[in-house]
Amino acid sequence: MKPEIRTHQSLEDLSRAAAAYICEMAEGAVKERGIFTFVLSGGTTPRLLYEELTKEPYASRVDWQHTHLFWGDERCVPSDNADSNFYLAFQTLISWVNVPPSNIHRIPATIASPKAVAAEYEKTLREFFQPAARSDSSTSFPSFDLVLLGMGVDGHTASLFPGDTALEERTRWVVAVEGTSASPPVPRITLTFPVINEAKCVLFLASGSSKLKILQEIVNNPHTATYPAAHVRPSGKLLWFIDEGLA
Ligand code: 6PG
């Protein structure tokens, strides 16, 4: 499916528009299925969006009691570390809305080795999406209602970095990556493309001219572009919310 691109005048406008769109997705999901499964992204771009979601008119449009939060990736740092994607969401969103603690499915990034954490998070996801099935029996992938993603200046998304073997993963739902080329250069845990691409909707947020050339390449040559973000081709909707620095 060709991506839909929506251009906004500023990161502030982009964030407000994304908040409104997420409210629409949340209302539709809860109305149809009684639940909204929302995968959060990290980095700096979503900060304003998360803050917007705590304010009216957005906060009261989301049924937080039936909203479940997950993470697309996490750095292997303590959850109170400023580099933690959970910490970003906790400080800007979670501590301001009435989402039940049992609805927050964070990646326990420092409880064990990165590989063990990835296996643990996959187990958490399997138990959430396939409670009846044996933990490793199903080959199907979970379909999140909304996966929020960012894109790095090297075209990475989540923690799927150029040249990493994680880009080729077709079986596991969650893997660990070394993250040596990342900022910060720490091991990370990431959802894999089969899971991301099973989403009903993937929403990229991208701001700033440093990502313009990569975005143009991905949108104009979706099947030949080699950047990791180009491999996000969900069975559902694919949207890019960008600001004028990128248009
Ligand atoms: C992470 C993110 C990552 C992020 C991009 C863009 O853990 O770093 O999940 O994929 O979305 O690096 O980051 P910025 O929003 O800071 O440009």
Residues whose N, C-alpha, C, O or C-beta is under 5 A from the ligand:
A	BS01	6PG	S41 G42 G43 T44 T45 P46 D73 L149 G150 M151 G152 H156 T157 A158 S159
